[in-house]
């Protein structure tokens, strides 16, 4: 168990179910890694937001919010890189 608690929004959970079964384990591994290190190598802060970041897993992006005072990482959105920012 990591330092941070990871929670999924309903939107993120639904989008995870639509991703190919081969990619889901890699995405879940990256998400579980966030509980230990919320700023892994390659993470980027989204422009215009103070606490929203993204990480890349193959062609997919995981958009998450770090809520420091609650020690929570909230997974907001998971999607293919061409669709995730819409």
C-alpha positions as CSV (number, residue, x, y, z in Angstrom):
1,X,0.0,0.0,0.0
2,X,1.4,3.3,-1.0
3,X,1.4,6.7,0.6
4,X,-1.5,8.0,-1.5
5,X,-4.9,6.5,-1.9
6,X,-6.0,6.2,-5.6
7,X,-9.7,6.7,-6.4
8,X,-11.4,6.5,-9.8
9,X,-14.2,8.8,-11.1
10,X,-17.1,7.0,-12.7
11,X,-16.0,8.4,-16.1
12,X,-12.5,6.9,-15.6
13,X,-13.9,3.6,-14.6
14,X,-16.2,3.4,-17.6
15,X,-13.4,4.4,-20.0
16,X,-11.1,1.8,-18.5
17,X,-13.6,-0.9,-19.3
18,X,-13.6,0.1,-23.0
19,X,-9.8,-0.3,-23.4
20,X,-8.3,-3.4,-25.0
21,X,-7.7,-6.2,-22.5
22,X,-4.0,-6.3,-23.4
23,X,-3.4,-2.7,-22.4
24,X,-5.4,-2.7,-19.1
25,X,-2.7,-4.4,-16.9
26,X,-0.1,-1.8,-18.0
27,X,-2.5,1.0,-17.3
28,X,-3.4,-0.4,-13.9
29,X,0.3,-0.9,-13.1
30,X,1.0,2.7,-13.9
31,X,-1.9,3.9,-11.8
32,X,-0.9,1.8,-8.8
33,X,2.6,3.2,-9.1
34,X,1.1,6.7,-8.6
35,X,0.2,5.7,-5.0
36,X,4.0,5.5,-4.3
37,X,5.2,8.3,-6.6
38,X,2.6,10.8,-7.7
39,X,5.1,12.4,-10.1
40,X,6.6,9.6,-12.1
41,X,9.2,10.2,-14.8
42,X,7.4,11.6,-17.8
43,X,4.4,13.1,-16.0
44,X,3.2,16.5,-17.1
45,X,1.2,19.2,-15.5
46,X,-1.8,20.2,-17.6
47,X,-1.7,23.9,-18.6
48,X,-4.2,26.0,-16.8
49,X,-4.7,23.7,-13.8
50,X,-2.8,23.7,-10.5
51,X,-3.1,20.1,-9.5
52,X,-4.0,18.1,-12.6
53,X,-1.4,16.0,-14.3
54,X,-1.1,13.3,-17.0
55,X,1.0,10.3,-17.6
56,X,1.4,8.2,-20.7
57,X,1.0,4.5,-21.1
58,X,1.6,3.5,-24.7
59,X,-1.0,5.5,-26.8
60,X,-3.1,6.2,-23.7
61,X,-3.2,9.1,-21.3
62,X,-4.2,9.0,-17.7
63,X,-5.4,12.3,-16.4
64,X,-5.3,12.6,-12.6
65,X,-5.7,15.2,-9.9
66,X,-3.5,15.2,-6.8
67,X,-5.4,16.3,-3.7
68,X,-2.5,16.8,-1.3
69,X,-4.4,17.7,1.9
70,X,-6.4,14.4,1.7
71,X,-3.4,12.4,0.4
72,X,-5.6,11.2,-2.6
73,X,-4.9,10.8,-6.3
74,X,-8.2,11.0,-8.2
75,X,-8.1,9.4,-11.7
76,X,-10.3,11.7,-13.8
77,X,-10.0,10.3,-17.3
78,X,-8.3,7.5,-19.2
79,X,-8.3,7.5,-22.9
80,X,-6.5,7.3,-26.2
81,X,-4.3,10.2,-26.8
82,X,-6.3,11.5,-29.7
83,X,-9.6,11.6,-27.7
84,X,-8.7,12.2,-24.0
85,X,-8.5,16.0,-24.0
86,X,-11.9,16.5,-25.6
